[in-house]
């Protein structure tokens, strides 16, 4: 029966330069058959080297994991947007109690260590306008605002533009992004409202 040295296994995990691991990635990095892998994972969890996020998803316990990076990893594809991104950029001062993201998959809510992660669906044509900052994907401020406005027009989000600091926004980028959105009556009204605040 094969035996595995926990110190060597731990070293392999850190040398991989990954913070997050799926079951398959653990098998690949450690070069361990899946039949033996579950016992190894239990040892790594017990030693607090790995932390389980959900089924078949783990991260290195002492790595610096941001809520935004975790949000990206929990449900893919996704990028940080809506209230979380607007707060990040200082456009919305109110701090959201949940981490909000956009996905092309069905809407989802996940909870990890009392933090709520919500994912709102947009069609693939609207899945753009984000950038990588550090180790996570986040909408540009203009895209985060338009995502919020679009979902508001569909009755899925609330918005109060009086609470938003819009002076830092790139208006030409907003105009460019708007060309990709379907101008329904409801969204058109929302855009007209936004224009009053931008002018």
C-alpha positions in Angstrom: 0.0 0.0 0.0 1.3 3.4 -1.0 2.1 5.9 1.8 2.3 9.7 1.3 4.4 12.2 3.2 2.2 15.1 4.1 5.0 17.6 4.1 6.0 16.6 0.5 2.4 16.8 -0.6 2.0 20.2 1.0 5.1 21.5 -0.8 3.8 20.3 -4.1 0.6 22.2 -3.6 2.4 25.4 -2.9 4.8 24.9 -5.8 1.9 24.7 -8.1 1.2 28.4 -7.5 -2.5 27.7 -7.4 -4.7 29.0 -4.6 -7.8 27.1 -5.6 -8.1 23.4 -6.5 -10.7 21.1 -7.9 -10.5 17.4 -7.3 -9.0 16.9 -10.7 -6.4 19.6 -10.2 -5.4 18.0 -6.9 -5.0 14.6 -8.6 -2.9 16.2 -11.4 -0.7 18.3 -9.1 -0.1 15.6 -6.6 0.1 12.8 -9.2 -2.1 10.6 -6.9 -4.8 8.2 -8.1 -8.3 9.3 -7.2 -8.7 6.1 -5.2 -6.1 7.3 -2.7 -6.8 11.0 -3.2 -9.8 11.2 -0.8 -7.8 10.0 2.2 -5.0 12.5 1.4 -7.6 15.3 1.2 -9.0 14.3 4.5 -5.5 14.6 6.0 -4.9 18.0 4.4 -8.3 19.2 5.7 -7.5 17.9 9.2 -4.1 19.6 9.1 -5.8 22.8 8.0 -3.7 22.9 4.9 -6.7 22.8 2.7 -10.1 24.4 3.3 -13.2 22.9 1.6 -15.4 25.5 -0.2 -18.0 23.0 -1.5 -18.1 19.6 -3.1 -14.8 19.0 -5.1 -13.6 22.6 -4.5 -10.8 23.6 -2.1 -8.3 26.4 -1.4 -5.0 26.7 0.4 -6.0 27.7 3.9 -3.3 30.3 4.5 -3.3 31.9 1.0 -4.7 35.4 0.8 -8.1 34.7 -0.9 -10.3 37.8 -1.5 -14.1 37.5 -1.6 -14.0 38.7 -5.2 -11.6 36.0 -6.3 -13.7 33.4 -4.4 -16.8 34.7 -6.1 -15.2 34.2 -9.5 -14.2 30.7 -8.6 -17.4 29.6 -7.0 -19.5 30.0 -10.2 -17.9 30.2 -13.6 -18.0 32.0 -15.9 -18.6 35.1 -13.8 -17.3 38.6 -13.1 -17.9 41.0 -10.2 -20.5 43.6 -11.1 -23.6 45.5 -9.9 -23.5 46.8 -6.3 -20.2 45.2 -5.4 -18.3 46.7 -8.3 -20.1 50.1 -8.0 -19.0 50.1 -4.3 -15.5 49.1 -5.2 -15.1 52.0 -7.5 -16.7 54.5 -5.0 -19.8 55.1 -7.2 -22.1 53.6 -4.6 -21.1 54.4 -1.0 -23.5 51.9 0.6 -21.6 48.7 1.2 -23.5 45.7 -0.1 -24.0 42.8 2.3 -23.6 40.3 -0.6 -21.0 39.9 -3.3 -22.8 40.4 -6.6 -21.7 39.0 -10.0 -22.8 38.5 -13.6 -22.9 35.1 -15.2 -24.1 33.6 -18.5 -25.5 30.6 -16.6 -28.7 30.5 -14.6 -29.0 32.8 -11.6 -27.5 31.3 -8.4 -26.9 32.1 -4.8 -24.1 30.5 -2.8 -23.0 30.9 0.8 -19.6 30.3 2.2 -18.7 31.1 5.8 -21.8 33.4 6.1 -20.9 35.4 3.1 -23.6 35.5 0.4 -22.6 35.3 -3.3 -25.3 36.1 -5.8 -25.1 35.7 -9.6 -27.4 37.3 -12.1 -27.7 36.1 -15.6 -27.1 38.1 -18.7 -27.1 36.7 -22.2 -23.8 36.0 -23.8 -23.9 39.1 -26.0 -23.8 41.2 -22.8 -21.0 39.3 -21.1 -18.2 41.8 -21.7 -16.8 45.0 -20.3 -14.7 43.5 -17.4 -11.0 43.6 -16.5 -8.7 41.6 -14.3 -7.5 43.3 -11.1 -5.1 41.3 -9.0 -6.7 37.8 -9.1 -10.3 38.4 -10.0 -12.5 39.7 -12.9 -14.5 42.8 -12.3 -16.7 44.9 -14.5 -15.5 48.4 -15.5 -17.5 50.9 -13.6 -19.5 51.9 -16.6 -20.4 48.3 -17.3 -21.4 47.6 -13.7 -23.8 50.6 -13.9 -25.3 49.4 -17.1 -25.7 45.9 -15.8 -27.5 47.4 -12.8 -29.7 49.6 -15.0 -30.5 46.7 -17.4 -31.6 44.4 -14.5 -33.5 47.3 -13.0 -35.4 47.7 -16.3 -36.3 44.0 -16.2 -37.6 44.3 -12.6 -34.8 42.3 -11.1 -32.8 45.0 -9.3 -33.6 48.4 -7.7 -31.6 51.5 -8.4 -31.6 55.0 -6.9 -29.3 57.2 -9.0 -29.5 60.0 -6.3 -27.2 57.7 -4.2 -24.6 57.3 -7.0 -21.5 59.4 -7.6 -21.4 59.4 -11.4 -18.8 62.2 -12.0 -15.9 59.8 -12.5 -17.6 57.7 -15.2 -16.4 57.6 -18.8 -19.5 58.8 -20.8 -18.0 57.7 -24.1 -17.5 54.2 -22.8 -21.1 54.1 -21.6 -22.3 55.2 -25.1 -20.1 52.5 -26.7 -21.4 49.7 -24.4 -25.0 50.8 -24.8 -24.9 49.8 -28.5 -24.8 46.2 -27.3 -27.9 46.4 -25.2 -31.4 45.7 -26.6 -33.3 49.0 -26.3 -36.6 47.7 -24.8 -39.1 50.3 -23.7 -38.2 49.7 -20.1 -34.5 49.9 -20.6 -34.9 53.0 -22.8 -36.7 54.8 -20.0 -33.9 53.8 -17.6 -31.2 55.1 -20.0 -33.1 58.4 -20.4 -33.1 58.7 -16.6 -29.4 58.0 -16.5 -28.8 60.7 -19.2 -30.3 63.3 -16.9 -27.8 62.5 -14.2 -24.9 62.4 -16.7 -25.7 65.7 -18.4 
